[in-house]
Amino acid sequence: MPGQYKHLARAFGAEGEHRIYFVTKHKTAEIPGVTRVTYAMPPLDGPPLSHRYLSLTTYGVMQGQQVWRVCEQLKRNEDFVPEVIIGHPGWGDMLFLRELFPQAKILSFFEFYYRASGADVGFEEAVTNDDAARVRMKNVTNLLSLEQADWGICPTQWQRSLYPPEFWPKMSLLHDGVDVQMCAPNPAASFTLPTGQVLRPGDEVLTYVARNFEPYRGFGTFMKAAEIVLRERPNLQIVAVGADAVSYGRKAPAGKTYRQLLSEQVSLPAQRMHFIGTLAYADLIRLLQVSAAHLYLTYPFVLSWSMLEAMATGVALVASNTKPVLEVVEHGVNGLLADFSSPGDVAQKISQLLDAPDGNIAMRAAARETVVKCYALEKLLPLHMQLVRELAAGNIPPPVAKTIETLSAPGQNPNAVWQG
């Protein structure tokens, strides 16, 4: 909580005329006008509960059961029967809500459909038959959620194209939205490092942001590219924001973090390579506002908010030439694209930007314009809210879906549209 629903929950909560319950495992988040309902997972210690192909499904069933139980209490104790159920079904939370609330309309956030080829799996490693079978079974919860949803949203064209085509007609292309008023250039911004050093616009600063430092977000390439550019650019400061856990893919071996493993392979001057952990959102935006260049790397996977937020602040961007980045970034127009697997190419593109800061004015402006035109919260949030209202009224398909398909177009790259 709030995840993908930060803006939507706040907006409906602010209206003050709805009964809104946010069911979550998190116990600290608060949203005015929204009642938090928490649940806990039972201990998962002990031997596997099922075949390893079904581990994700088993966990999803257990999580869905916990959500079902707390929602059943709401129905019994508070006489609460929702008109619309909105949620991310990927981890099983919504599996059994159709049976509990048969009249409610279900709006699901469809983020990623697993494939054994053409996406994250097999991007850097060969895929075995065992891998392919395991990945296929990861979609069990996905498919059950697709079947029961009245409507769905998906944030990028490429992510939607991963889903079976028969479900596309009830999936709107609708990004969560970026607050382009907050995420905007600020020539008066400053950011203070833990060392006390103050960074300002015009300083030679490279930023890298990830929820966790891990292969899915190109951390290995980043570290090796950082070694190159720090060696070549004595005035460069690199600021890396993120944690040392793993959100996606395999854990680091031998109980180490990927940062520890990569630090053993490269030599980085501690006084100019800053790992500052996670930041409050306002602090993150201030850091992006002082950045001279921002690096975003990803497997063909879910597109991070941070890339669009960086573009909205007018940072000169280097990004990996991977899907769905290619849907947003056109090389030389609103950013530079680099080979995900080549630290040398990444380093060269970073230096290209840093060597000519005045020459990047048009590119930075185009980056912001891409987000303002296609991903601005002020445009997308009303569409999202109207979608919820029309579903609550029983309109399926919701009439606003046609408007959404017209207005929530992809970014400025005309060569990156996927149809599966």
Summary of the structure (lengths in Angstrom):
residues: 420
radius of gyration: 22.0
end to end distance: 31.1
largest distance: 66.0
contacts: 1343
relative contact order: 0.11
helix: 42%
strand: 15%
